[in-house]
């Protein structure tokens, strides 16, 4: 099943819902950054949450950034998504290894630790919207659930999961976001809570061969769900050498002059996709002229 995202409404638009299958994009992030299993799980969850939150944006050029700043050994993660289903991200320390949690699962909460989650929405206004809340568990799904309620005042339920193969590749990944609108009836809320209580987990559902539509069908059973849109999603970085050139120019004439004096090529690596760009001494001389 190729990665994709589903949008739906239910209960006469009293609920809006998103679900996604994200195994391929999570595996691509794992390969790009050579992440350990626990970091793959943490970053995969954040990428999945990010791509669904990106789909909530209205404008074609709108961008969403999720920053998890924790005191755990991973030290933080950053994910950026647009409204077109593209998402990219990285962990500050991709190689963290930890023993399993008490439940025998990958200890994402232990890797992330305590700290903050920050949501930045750049919608073409003078200033971006910035919301920030305290991490609740470091497990990402609970942290985003709390963010929606505390920062955006939208009661939500977020489920995220990544399941690994024995060879440490990604077996399953996906998630859902359910949000209650202000006019949602008490009976609707009660039925949604009942459905959630019977839901096992995102990865076990995907392991059974179920689709994002079927996931939402289970979660929104009895609430007249209507799928409104489906969209492919992917790990995609828009970096190129021209963009990296601008970054090199921005560091200043003195620093570029020092690099030229070393008489060695330099390599600049993109944080988001780990692509390396080489600049020769001659190219650096050209960038020095442009920096005037």
Secondary structure as GFF3:
##gff-version 3
##sequence-region A 1 292
A	DSSP	beta_strand	4	10	.	.	.	ID=ss1
A	DSSP	beta_strand	15	21	.	.	.	ID=ss2
A	DSSP	alpha_helix	23	33	.	.	.	ID=ss3
A	DSSP	alpha_helix	37	54	.	.	.	ID=ss4
A	DSSP	beta_strand	63	70	.	.	.	ID=ss5
A	DSSP	beta_strand	77	82	.	.	.	ID=ss6
A	DSSP	beta_strand	86	91	.	.	.	ID=ss7
A	DSSP	alpha_helix	108	112	.	.	.	ID=ss8
A	DSSP	beta_strand	115	122	.	.	.	ID=ss9
A	DSSP	beta_strand	129	134	.	.	.	ID=ss10
A	DSSP	alpha_helix	141	151	.	.	.	ID=ss11
A	DSSP	beta_strand	156	164	.	.	.	ID=ss12
A	DSSP	beta_strand	170	180	.	.	.	ID=ss13
A	DSSP	alpha_helix	186	198	.	.	.	ID=ss14
A	DSSP	alpha_helix	202	207	.	.	.	ID=ss15
A	DSSP	alpha_helix	212	219	.	.	.	ID=ss16
A	DSSP	beta_strand	226	232	.	.	.	ID=ss17
A	DSSP	beta_strand	234	235	.	.	.	ID=ss18
A	DSSP	alpha_helix	241	250	.	.	.	ID=ss19
A	DSSP	alpha_helix	253	261	.	.	.	ID=ss20
A	DSSP	beta_strand	266	269	.	.	.	ID=ss21
A	DSSP	beta_strand	276	279	.	.	.	ID=ss22
A	DSSP	alpha_helix	281	290	.	.	.	ID=ss23
###
